[in-house]
């Protein structure tokens, strides 16, 4: 029998505060799962990435057009560096958005480049053609994890971070924003990446 003034309990005999905490955690997990990524062997998907405020790691990769791409090519303007792989379904999902980013932000003075963890053009060219992507794409040849993991102790024992990963750089080549994975909803895809680039261009 219900008695006035008695504490309200859920059917699981949980207090309101405990039930509220559980709901909050469930919502957080749901939001996290809404971003698709090819997962790393790590509970913290950001732990191995370059930290915010640090320079982008040094790299030098050949592009699909035959030129070489390195951080010096991005210096002096904001940049989006997408770490990507043709074998990752979430990476392939991101391609259309990356094409739109390049068309918009190149005209506004920012760079958008894709570093593919692939060895051969044959793996990426059909995907690029299908999305009419014109952003520079460089082939990392399986070295993305080793190059962009700031804690080298995790290499080569495990996959250090997930793909796709997006790094927004300022004009000095410092990391100002990181995102792992891509949102499922097209309307919200890379929304925070866009906000980070817009903030840099507004300075």
LUMTORLUM-146159 format. One line per field, with one value per atom (N, C-alpha, C): residue number from 1; atom name; x, y, z. Coordinates in Angstrom, 3 decimals, padded with zeros to 6 digits. Layout:
// LUMTORLUM-146159
seq <- (NUM|...)
atom <- (CA|...)
X <- (X|...)
Y <- (Y|...)
Z <- (Z|...)
END
This chain:
// LUMTORLUM-146159
seq <- (1|1|1|2|2|2|3|3|3|4|4|4|5|5|5|6|6|6|7|7|7|8|8|8|9|9|9|10|10|10|11|11|11|12|12|12|13|13|13|14|14|14|15|15|15|16|16|16|17|17|17|18|18|18|19|19|19|20|20|20|21|21|21|22|22|22|23|23|23|24|24|24|25|25|25|26|26|26|27|27|27|28|28|28|29|29|29|30|30|30|31|31|31|32|32|32|33|33|33|34|34|34|35|35|35|36|36|36|37|37|37|38|38|38|39|39|39|40|40|40|41|41|41|42|42|42|43|43|43|44|44|44|45|45|45|46|46|46|47|47|47|48|48|48|49|49|49|50|50|50|51|51|51|52|52|52|53|53|53|54|54|54|55|55|55|56|56|56|57|57|57|58|58|58|59|59|59|60|60|60|61|61|61|62|62|62|63|63|63|64|64|64|65|65|65|66|66|66|67|67|67|68|68|68|69|69|69|70|70|70|71|71|71|72|72|72|73|73|73|74|74|74|75|75|75|76|76|76|77|77|77|78|78|78|79|79|79|80|80|80|81|81|81|82|82|82|83|83|83|84|84|84|85|85|85|86|86|86|87|87|87|88|88|88|89|89|89|90|90|90|91|91|91|92|92|92|93|93|93|94|94|94|95|95|95|96|96|96|97|97|97|98|98|98|99|99|99|100|100|100|101|101|101|102|102|102|103|103|103|104|104|104|105|105|105|106|106|106|107|107|107|108|108|108|109|109|109|110|110|110|111|111|111|112|112|112|113|113|113|114|114|114|115|115|115|116|116|116|117|117|117|118|118|118|119|119|119|120|120|120|121|121|121|122|122|122|123|123|123|124|124|124|125|125|125|126|126|126|127|127|127|128|128|128|129|129|129|130|130|130|131|131|131|132|132|132|133|133|133|134|134|134|135|135|135|136|136|136|137|137|137|138|138|138|139|139|139|140|140|140|141|141|141|142|142|142|143|143|143|144|144|144|145|145|145|146|146|146|147|147|147|148|148|148|149|149|149|150|150|150|151|151|151|152|152|152|153|153|153|154|154|154|155|155|155|156|156|156|157|157|157|158|158|158|159|159|159|160|160|160|161|161|161|162|162|162|163|163|163|164|164|164|165|165|165|166|166|166|167|167|167|168|168|168|169|169|169|170|170|170|171|171|171|172|172|172|173|173|173|174|174|174|175|175|175|176|176|176|177|177|177|178|178|178|179|179|179|180|180|180|181|181|181|182|182|182|183|183|183|184|184|184|185|185|185|186|186|186|187|187|187|188|188|188|189|189|189|190|190|190|191|191|191|192|192|192|193|193|193|194|194|194|195|195|195|196|196|196|197|197|197|198|198|198|199|199|199|200|200|200|201|201|201|202|202|202|203|203|203)
atom <- (N|CA|C|N|CA|C|N|CA|C|N|CA|C|N|CA|C|N|CA|C|N|CA|C|N|CA|C|N|CA|C|N|CA|C|N|CA|C|N|CA|C|N|CA|C|N|CA|C|N|CA|C|N|CA|C|N|CA|C|N|CA|C|N|CA|C|N|CA|C|N|CA|C|N|CA|C|N|CA|C|N|CA|C|N|CA|C|N|CA|C|N|CA|C|N|CA|C|N|CA|C|N|CA|C|N|CA|C|N|CA|C|N|CA|C|N|CA|C|N|CA|C|N|CA|C|N|CA|C|N|CA|C|N|CA|C|N|CA|C|N|CA|C|N|CA|C|N|CA|C|N|CA|C|N|CA|C|N|CA|C|N|CA|C|N|CA|C|N|CA|C|N|CA|C|N|CA|C|N|CA|C|N|CA|C|N|CA|C|N|CA|C|N|CA|C|N|CA|C|N|CA|C|N|CA|C|N|CA|C|N|CA|C|N|CA|C|N|CA|C|N|CA|C|N|CA|C|N|CA|C|N|CA|C|N|CA|C|N|CA|C|N|CA|C|N|CA|C|N|CA|C|N|CA|C|N|CA|C|N|CA|C|N|CA|C|N|CA|C|N|CA|C|N|CA|C|N|CA|C|N|CA|C|N|CA|C|N|CA|C|N|CA|C|N|CA|C|N|CA|C|N|CA|C|N|CA|C|N|CA|C|N|CA|C|N|CA|C|N|CA|C|N|CA|C|N|CA|C|N|CA|C|N|CA|C|N|CA|C|N|CA|C|N|CA|C|N|CA|C|N|CA|C|N|CA|C|N|CA|C|N|CA|C|N|CA|C|N|CA|C|N|CA|C|N|CA|C|N|CA|C|N|CA|C|N|CA|C|N|CA|C|N|CA|C|N|CA|C|N|CA|C|N|CA|C|N|CA|C|N|CA|C|N|CA|C|N|CA|C|N|CA|C|N|CA|C|N|CA|C|N|CA|C|N|CA|C|N|CA|C|N|CA|C|N|CA|C|N|CA|C|N|CA|C|N|CA|C|N|CA|C|N|CA|C|N|CA|C|N|CA|C|N|CA|C|N|CA|C|N|CA|C|N|CA|C|N|CA|C|N|CA|C|N|CA|C|N|CA|C|N|CA|C|N|CA|C|N|CA|C|N|CA|C|N|CA|C|N|CA|C|N|CA|C|N|CA|C|N|CA|C|N|CA|C|N|CA|C|N|CA|C|N|CA|C|N|CA|C|N|CA|C|N|CA|C|N|CA|C|N|CA|C|N|CA|C|N|CA|C|N|CA|C|N|CA|C|N|CA|C|N|CA|C|N|CA|C|N|CA|C|N|CA|C|N|CA|C|N|CA|C|N|CA|C|N|CA|C|N|CA|C|N|CA|C|N|CA|C|N|CA|C|N|CA|C|N|CA|C|N|CA|C|N|CA|C|N|CA|C|N|CA|C|N|CA|C|N|CA|C|N|CA|C|N|CA|C|N|CA|C|N|CA|C|N|CA|C|N|CA|C|N|CA|C|N|CA|C|N|CA|C|N|CA|C|N|CA|C|N|CA|C|N|CA|C|N|CA|C|N|CA|C|N|CA|C|N|CA|C)
X <- (000.852|000.000|000.883|000.498|001.244|000.981|002.057|001.937|002.504|001.753|002.184|003.480|004.417|005.687|006.745|006.378|007.364|008.218|009.528|010.393|009.938|009.973|009.536|010.646|010.305|011.282|010.879|011.879|011.600|011.244|010.692|010.396|011.616|012.839|014.063|014.557|013.733|014.087|015.310|015.399|016.494|015.985|016.844|016.473|016.411|015.675|015.614|016.979|017.887|019.212|020.014|019.903|020.609|020.044|018.714|018.067|018.455|018.504|018.898|020.329|021.224|022.619|022.731|021.926|021.954|021.473|020.419|019.885|020.917|021.601|022.632|023.737|024.142|025.191|024.726|023.490|022.954|022.916|022.490|022.456|023.857|024.839|026.216|026.748|026.445|026.891|026.215|024.926|024.184|024.774|025.109|025.721|027.062|027.842|029.162|029.046|028.061|027.905|027.348|026.789|026.241|027.332|028.561|029.702|030.366|030.377|030.926|032.425|033.130|034.574|035.035|036.160|036.814|037.644|037.229|037.672|039.115|039.794|041.140|041.062|042.203|042.271|042.572|041.710|041.928|040.592|040.462|039.229|039.125|040.269|040.278|040.695|039.718|040.006|040.803|040.981|041.751|043.144|043.412|044.633|045.906|045.887|047.104|047.304|046.264|046.345|047.211|047.736|048.440|047.541|048.098|047.288|047.012|045.903|045.562|046.652|047.094|048.162|049.520|049.648|050.928|051.006|052.229|052.366|051.898|051.385|051.023|052.300|052.266|053.478|054.033|055.309|055.961|055.603|055.291|055.002|055.402|055.589|055.871|055.390|054.266|053.624|053.384|053.428|053.102|051.590|051.151|049.726|049.372|048.085|047.642|047.965|048.300|048.682|050.182|050.922|052.368|053.199|052.582|053.317|053.550|054.396|054.636|053.883|053.344|052.591|053.248|053.491|054.042|053.436|053.694|053.080|053.424|054.587|054.973|053.981|053.353|052.383|051.113|050.897|049.690|049.953|051.207|051.557|051.044|050.596|050.145|048.647|047.914|046.456|045.848|044.614|043.957|043.853|043.828|043.792|043.007|042.361|041.736|042.519|043.060|043.779|042.925|042.483|041.650|042.511|042.579|043.274|042.242|042.517|041.454|041.956|041.043|041.433|040.305|040.648|039.626|038.962|039.623|039.072|038.100|037.955|037.099|035.775|034.661|033.345|033.020|033.419|033.165|033.966|035.181|035.976|035.290|034.771|034.092|032.846|032.159|030.986|031.350|032.547|032.978|033.380|033.606|034.176|033.330|032.028|031.179|031.270|031.288|031.407|032.758|033.803|035.132|035.215|034.551|034.519|033.851|032.736|032.033|032.884|033.587|034.474|035.546|036.145|037.218|036.709|035.564|035.024|034.708|034.178|033.811|035.025|035.866|036.913|038.136|038.383|039.489|039.253|037.999|037.683|037.763|037.769|037.851|039.254|040.194|041.583|042.078|041.302|041.737|042.109|042.946|043.360|042.583|042.226|041.599|042.368|042.988|043.780|043.388|043.553|043.239|044.520|044.846|045.973|045.408|045.519|044.942|045.974|045.570|046.486|046.568|046.596|046.607|047.968|048.261|049.539|049.443|048.292|048.169|047.018|047.206|046.144|044.918|045.138|044.024|042.964|043.374|042.420|041.563|042.103|041.389|040.775|041.364|040.890|039.407|038.887|037.450|036.549|036.942|036.149|036.188|037.364|037.496|036.679|036.717|035.968|034.471|034.016|032.585|032.015|032.866|032.404|032.875|033.547|034.077|034.953|035.731|036.587|037.794|038.035|039.183|040.210|039.965|040.936|042.188|043.366|044.582|044.485|044.867|044.864|046.271|046.861|048.208|048.143|049.054|049.087|050.140|049.664|050.566|051.193|050.687|051.297|051.335|050.264|050.185|050.951|051.358|052.178|051.427|050.123|049.400|049.486|049.311|049.326|050.670|051.741|053.071|053.385|052.913|053.225|052.432|051.162|050.284|049.993|050.642|050.493|051.592|051.212|052.241|052.898|052.228|052.808|053.255|054.520|055.008|055.078|054.874|054.934|053.792|052.733|051.604|051.801|052.833|053.111|054.260|054.235|053.186|052.197|052.083|051.330|049.825|049.330|047.889|047.562|046.370|045.872|045.611|046.273|046.308|045.102|044.545|043.382|042.483|041.283|040.283|040.360|039.832|039.697|038.217|037.773|038.561|038.780|039.879|040.167|040.416|039.910|040.021|040.792|041.834|042.647|042.501|042.060|041.984|043.225|043.948|045.195|045.042|045.748|045.769|046.842|047.019|047.944|049.397|049.694|051.055|051.240|050.218|050.336|050.101|049.478|049.170|047.770|047.603|046.305|045.408|044.241|043.298|042.016|041.778|040.580|040.823|040.261|040.370|038.981|038.707|037.469|037.736|037.239|037.341|035.962|035.900|034.637|033.831|032.756|031.897|030.449|029.680|028.283|027.466|026.518|025.677|024.736|024.165|023.201|023.912|023.557|024.228|024.125|022.992|022.787|023.749|024.240|025.136|026.576|026.845|028.158|029.264|030.265|031.434|031.046|029.953|029.473|030.491|031.125|032.104|033.406|033.745|034.920|034.694|033.518|033.168|033.266|032.751|032.788|034.231|035.106|036.522|037.188|036.929|037.505|036.943|035.643|035.021|035.624|035.878|036.466|037.857|038.648|039.981|039.925|039.023|038.914|038.357|037.655|037.066|038.061|039.229|040.201|040.791)
Y <- (-001.202|000.000|001.245|002.208|003.454|004.306|004.813|005.675|007.046|008.068|009.434|009.721|010.324|010.692|009.618|008.408|007.336|007.596|007.291|007.521|006.693|007.304|006.626|005.707|004.477|003.506|003.004|002.691|002.123|000.655|000.008|-001.432|-002.273|-001.750|-002.474|-002.149|-001.415|-001.029|-000.117|000.768|001.735|003.089|003.808|005.154|006.061|007.170|008.097|008.580|008.849|009.348|008.275|007.007|005.913|005.680|005.721|005.525|006.632|007.879|009.009|008.847|008.390|008.171|007.109|006.019|004.960|005.462|006.265|006.802|007.688|008.518|009.405|008.602|007.501|006.674|006.004|005.541|004.906|005.893|007.132|008.165|008.446|008.522|008.792|007.698|006.445|005.323|005.370|005.707|005.795|006.861|008.017|009.097|008.659|007.982|007.529|006.548|005.656|004.654|005.242|006.455|007.071|007.555|007.645|007.998|006.703|006.456|005.217|005.339|004.284|004.254|002.806|002.567|001.272|001.291|000.509|000.681|000.243|000.919|000.515|-000.541|-001.111|-002.043|-001.264|-000.350|000.503|001.020|001.186|001.716|003.223|003.905|005.349|005.650|006.002|006.168|007.419|008.304|009.522|009.466|008.450|008.434|008.457|007.772|007.645|008.798|009.611|010.666|011.832|012.624|013.846|014.711|015.262|016.039|017.425|018.010|019.363|020.322|021.186|022.127|021.684|020.404|019.893|020.044|020.118|020.177|018.869|018.975|017.755|016.950|015.634|014.827|014.999|014.843|014.955|013.750|014.029|012.961|013.428|012.498|012.801|011.625|011.849|010.765|011.188|010.232|010.558|010.639|011.603|011.728|010.901|010.739|009.971|010.691|011.987|012.732|012.691|012.083|011.951|012.940|013.995|014.964|014.405|015.084|014.700|015.659|015.128|015.937|015.824|016.992|017.030|018.223|018.370|019.466|020.851|020.997|022.300|022.784|021.855|022.224|022.810|022.580|023.063|024.316|024.651|025.752|027.092|027.925|029.271|029.390|028.295|028.329|027.213|027.387|026.288|025.062|023.890|022.668|021.582|020.762|019.537|018.368|017.537|016.333|015.138|014.390|013.215|011.965|011.189|009.904|008.847|008.062|007.370|006.039|005.135|003.873|003.376|002.894|002.384|001.125|000.420|-000.823|-000.595|000.645|000.974|001.541|000.912|001.358|002.771|003.101|004.451|005.491|005.131|006.034|006.285|005.225|005.382|006.258|006.127|006.957|008.433|008.731|010.122|010.796|010.022|010.593|011.717|011.518|012.533|013.850|013.755|014.962|015.629|014.827|015.397|016.120|015.570|016.256|017.612|017.666|018.933|019.901|019.396|020.235|020.870|020.061|020.587|021.672|021.447|022.449|023.749|023.655|024.863|025.561|024.806|025.451|025.832|025.170|025.588|027.007|027.328|028.678|029.710|029.253|030.153|030.228|029.536|029.651|028.553|027.492|026.383|025.185|024.318|023.107|021.910|020.999|019.741|018.633|017.750|016.669|015.343|014.269|012.926|012.099|011.493|010.577|009.173|008.428|007.086|006.054|005.155|004.122|002.962|003.296|002.300|002.289|001.178|001.030|001.382|001.129|001.258|002.183|002.912|003.764|002.952|001.721|000.889|000.702|000.834|000.660|001.904|003.060|004.308|004.989|004.810|005.533|005.315|004.083|003.904|004.659|004.711|005.423|006.929|007.424|008.858|009.247|008.398|008.685|008.666|007.745|007.613|008.806|009.513|010.672|011.996|011.937|013.153|013.952|013.259|013.918|014.538|015.812|016.504|016.923|016.632|016.956|016.099|016.629|015.818|014.570|013.433|012.166|011.582|011.341|010.776|009.348|008.512|007.102|006.897|006.518|006.345|004.956|004.048|002.726|001.964|002.071|001.325|001.928|003.196|003.806|004.835|005.011|006.048|005.844|004.607|004.350|004.714|004.303|004.594|006.083|006.765|008.181|009.067|008.758|009.674|009.236|008.178|007.767|008.406|009.254|009.959|009.048|007.936|006.958|005.756|005.745|004.710|003.328|003.247|001.947|001.039|001.602|000.769|000.199|000.624|000.150|-000.861|-001.983|-002.432|-003.410|-003.384|-004.435|-004.327|-003.162|-003.038|-001.841|-001.843|-000.688|000.431|001.564|002.563|003.487|003.786|004.666|004.261|004.814|004.405|005.260|004.706|005.438|005.482|006.586|007.779|008.637|009.368|010.358|011.687|012.754|014.085|015.007|015.624|016.578|017.949|018.930|020.309|021.033|021.661|022.352|023.847|024.625|026.063|026.395|027.678|028.088|027.760|027.510|027.140|025.622|024.879|023.433|022.738|023.439|022.833|022.225|021.110|020.458|021.265|021.690|022.445|021.661|020.606|019.794|018.406|017.397|016.001|015.371|014.557|013.781|012.403|011.411|010.026|009.570|009.023|008.524|009.593|009.143|010.044|009.775|010.835|010.702|009.991|009.170|008.456|009.400|010.365|011.274|012.275|012.277|013.149|014.618|015.016|016.420|016.885|015.959|016.307|015.868|015.328|014.737|015.786|015.548|016.423|017.848|017.963|019.270|019.976|019.238|019.842|020.164|019.356|019.663|020.979|021.128|022.372|023.574|023.412|024.517|024.908|023.910|024.190|024.950|024.539|025.247|026.662|026.794|028.125|029.063|028.537|029.351|029.848|028.995|029.407|030.453|030.278|031.221|032.564|032.578|033.825|034.686|034.150|034.903|036.045)
Z <- (000.000|000.000|000.000|-000.823|-000.912|000.316|000.920|002.077|001.759|002.022|001.751|002.501|001.785|002.401|002.299|001.861|001.715|000.491|000.529|-000.636|-001.821|-002.990|-004.209|-004.690|-004.984|-005.467|-006.846|-007.666|-008.983|-008.814|-009.863|-009.791|-009.459|-009.738|-009.425|-008.021|-007.250|-005.890|-005.855|-006.860|-006.922|-006.471|-005.806|-005.386|-006.601|-006.531|-007.678|-008.132|-007.186|-007.577|-008.301|-007.844|-008.519|-009.908|-010.012|-011.309|-012.272|-011.789|-012.626|-013.118|-012.242|-012.630|-013.704|-013.561|-014.567|-015.915|-015.914|-017.165|-017.840|-017.043|-017.584|-018.259|-017.629|-018.212|-019.500|-019.514|-020.720|-021.878|-021.603|-022.639|-023.145|-022.248|-022.650|-023.559|-023.223|-024.055|-025.415|-025.446|-026.707|-027.606|-027.035|-027.815|-028.360|-027.518|-027.960|-029.119|-029.040|-030.094|-031.378|-031.309|-032.514|-033.448|-032.949|-033.793|-034.241|-035.535|-036.063|-036.255|-035.909|-036.111|-036.138|-036.827|-036.754|-035.482|-034.485|-033.111|-032.876|-031.928|-031.515|-030.428|-030.090|-028.967|-027.692|-027.354|-026.194|-025.700|-024.387|-023.833|-024.036|-024.093|-024.277|-025.708|-026.547|-027.971|-028.271|-027.282|-027.498|-026.870|-026.056|-025.262|-026.107|-027.235|-028.037|-029.018|-029.234|-030.241|-029.785|-030.728|-030.356|-029.476|-028.401|-027.467|-028.037|-027.598|-028.025|-027.569|-028.483|-028.192|-028.688|-029.060|-029.553|-031.068|-031.620|-033.079|-033.716|-034.927|-035.647|-035.877|-035.716|-035.934|-037.345|-037.456|-038.758|-039.625|-040.873|-041.833|-043.224|-044.095|-045.505|-046.333|-047.021|-047.763|-049.214|-050.142|-051.545|-051.727|-052.500|-052.779|-054.017|-054.226|-055.394|-056.700|-056.608|-057.814|-058.064|-057.137|-057.322|-056.539|-055.969|-055.165|-053.762|-052.995|-051.611|-050.690|-049.611|-048.655|-047.287|-046.664|-045.313|-044.573|-043.266|-042.517|-043.047|-043.670|-044.198|-045.249|-045.970|-047.006|-046.398|-045.113|-044.446|-043.625|-043.417|-042.516|-043.042|-042.120|-042.475|-042.670|-042.486|-042.630|-041.787|-041.344|-040.625|-041.531|-040.924|-041.730|-041.016|-041.812|-041.342|-041.918|-041.029|-041.437|-041.061|-042.058|-041.822|-041.936|-040.853|-040.860|-041.223|-042.248|-042.964|-043.475|-043.834|-044.464|-045.350|-046.521|-047.443|-046.911|-045.997|-045.465|-044.313|-043.885|-042.743|-043.236|-042.872|-043.343|-042.852|-041.628|-041.117|-041.887|-042.298|-043.127|-044.464|-045.050|-046.343|-046.189|-045.066|-044.804|-044.746|-044.272|-044.104|-045.402|-046.468|-047.694|-048.283|-048.354|-048.956|-048.190|-046.861|-046.042|-046.244|-046.379|-046.588|-047.923|-048.939|-050.227|-050.122|-049.391|-049.198|-048.389|-047.383|-046.579|-047.462|-048.326|-049.162|-050.098|-050.711|-051.632|-050.899|-049.682|-048.940|-048.338|-047.645|-046.858|-047.673|-048.795|-049.653|-050.152|-050.451|-050.924|-049.809|-048.561|-047.409|-046.828|-047.459|-047.031|-046.110|-045.918|-045.073|-045.946|-045.393|-046.106|-045.569|-046.461|-046.086|-046.800|-046.025|-046.612|-045.963|-046.720|-046.231|-046.270|-045.135|-045.060|-044.956|-046.043|-046.113|-045.682|-044.799|-044.307|-045.289|-046.558|-047.636|-048.314|-048.981|-049.680|-051.159|-051.770|-053.211|-053.601|-054.688|-055.213|-055.606|-056.019|-056.471|-055.385|-054.123|-053.024|-052.805|-053.150|-052.837|-054.059|-055.213|-056.398|-056.708|-056.658|-056.959|-055.976|-054.715|-053.714|-053.945|-054.309|-054.576|-055.802|-056.834|-058.051|-057.799|-056.954|-056.688|-055.945|-055.204|-054.429|-055.014|-056.176|-056.815|-055.856|-055.057|-054.074|-054.755|-054.493|-055.085|-054.044|-052.775|-051.728|-051.906|-051.536|-051.622|-050.750|-051.317|-050.584|-050.660|-049.497|-049.436|-048.902|-049.380|-048.987|-047.903|-046.704|-045.569|-045.524|-046.314|-046.400|-045.084|-044.300|-043.052|-041.888|-042.005|-040.945|-040.097|-040.320|-039.584|-038.075|-037.618|-036.183|-035.571|-036.228|-035.708|-035.753|-036.785|-036.956|-036.006|-035.816|-035.076|-033.642|-033.171|-031.778|-030.956|-029.991|-029.221|-028.193|-027.801|-026.890|-027.711|-028.099|-029.003|-028.349|-027.039|-026.371|-026.793|-027.364|-027.783|-029.182|-029.874|-031.228|-031.152|-031.838|-032.759|-032.124|-030.816|-030.138|-030.311|-030.600|-030.756|-031.635|-032.144|-032.886|-031.888|-032.048|-030.994|-030.973|-032.136|-032.170|-033.333|-033.328|-034.313|-035.575|-036.647|-037.901|-038.276|-038.876|-039.175|-037.928|-037.933|-036.897|-037.597|-037.002|-037.600|-036.666|-037.196|-036.445|-037.087|-036.303|-036.788|-036.285|-037.217|-036.896|-037.077|-036.233|-036.448|-037.484|-037.764|-038.820|-038.494|-037.212|-036.806|-036.770|-037.159|-037.205|-035.875|-034.918|-033.629|-033.640|-032.963|-032.857|-031.929|-032.432|-031.605|-031.339|-032.124|-031.914|-032.483|-031.807|-032.257|-032.228|-033.210|-033.203|-033.759|-033.047|-033.493|-033.949|-035.150|-035.665|-036.381|-036.996|-037.764|-037.376|-037.211|-036.799|-037.879|-037.450|-038.404|-039.150|-038.429|-039.032|-039.944|-041.211|-042.178|-041.792|-041.216|-040.862|-039.777|-038.962|-037.859|-038.105|-039.272|-039.534|-039.507|-038.669|-038.519|-038.099|-037.356|-036.931|-036.042|-035.123|-034.223|-034.947|-035.935|-036.756|-037.494|-038.037|-038.731|-037.788|-036.569|-035.604|-035.266|-035.162|-034.858|-035.999|-037.238|-038.389|-038.502|-038.308|-038.382|-037.337|-036.139|-035.086|-035.458|-036.082|-036.507|-037.613|-038.551|-039.661|-039.235|-038.103|-037.611|-036.844|-036.546|-035.774|-036.577)
END
